[in-house]
Amino acid sequence: MSASNERFEPLLKFADVLGELEVVIGDKARPVVAEVRSRLVEAAASRDRGDLAGALDIIHRAMERLASLAAQLDPSEGMMMRVIAERFTHALTAGDKGSAKQAVDLMRHRAGDPEDDKNSDW
């Protein structure tokens, strides 16, 4: 794994955790989870090519898609996911690695993963 992909490892781990949503929500979540997972992998590849702005845009769109699914089930959950996605995007854009990590950890918790990623380095 390249050094830049290692930085995106928390997002790729988050993509893996999204499978929990399929279990909890059911078939309705399956296409959304597949789409979000694919976009996160695409973002990691974009970052690996040196296109940080493109990667951030892809991540933001993926999180918006996830927020739309959450909003269909619970409007307040959808709003919270949108706020988390905005916080994450702004943190990465500003180079605030600590806030970006907190946002990813919160997204992972909301998706069903109780663990924080203690080894991530944005």
Secondary structure in CASP SS format (residue, H / E / C, confidence):
PFRMAT SS
TARGET T0000
AUTHOR 0000-0000-0000
METHOD secondary structure of the structure
MODEL  1
M C 1.00
S C 1.00
A H 1.00
S H 1.00
N H 1.00
E H 1.00
R H 1.00
F C 1.00
E H 1.00
P H 1.00
L H 1.00
L H 1.00
K H 1.00
F H 1.00
A H 1.00
D H 1.00
V H 1.00
L C 1.00
G H 1.00
E H 1.00
L H 1.00
E H 1.00
V H 1.00
V H 1.00
I H 1.00
G C 1.00
D H 1.00
K H 1.00
A H 1.00
R H 1.00
P H 1.00
V H 1.00
V H 1.00
A H 1.00
E H 1.00
V H 1.00
R H 1.00
S H 1.00
R H 1.00
L H 1.00
V H 1.00
E H 1.00
A H 1.00
A H 1.00
A H 1.00
S H 1.00
R H 1.00
D H 1.00
R C 1.00
G C 1.00
D C 1.00
L H 1.00
A H 1.00
G H 1.00
A H 1.00
L H 1.00
D H 1.00
I H 1.00
I H 1.00
H H 1.00
R H 1.00
A H 1.00
M H 1.00
E H 1.00
R H 1.00
L H 1.00
A H 1.00
S H 1.00
L H 1.00
A H 1.00
A H 1.00
Q H 1.00
L H 1.00
D C 1.00
P H 1.00
S H 1.00
E H 1.00
G H 1.00
M H 1.00
M H 1.00
M H 1.00
R H 1.00
V H 1.00
I H 1.00
A H 1.00
E H 1.00
R H 1.00
F H 1.00
T H 1.00
H H 1.00
A H 1.00
L H 1.00
T H 1.00
A H 1.00
G C 1.00
D C 1.00
K H 1.00
G H 1.00
S H 1.00
A H 1.00
K H 1.00
Q H 1.00
A H 1.00
V H 1.00
D H 1.00
L H 1.00
M H 1.00
R H 1.00
H H 1.00
R H 1.00
A C 1.00
G C 1.00
D C 1.00
P C 1.00
E C 1.00
D C 1.00
D C 1.00
K C 1.00
N C 1.00
S C 1.00
D C 1.00
W C 1.00
END
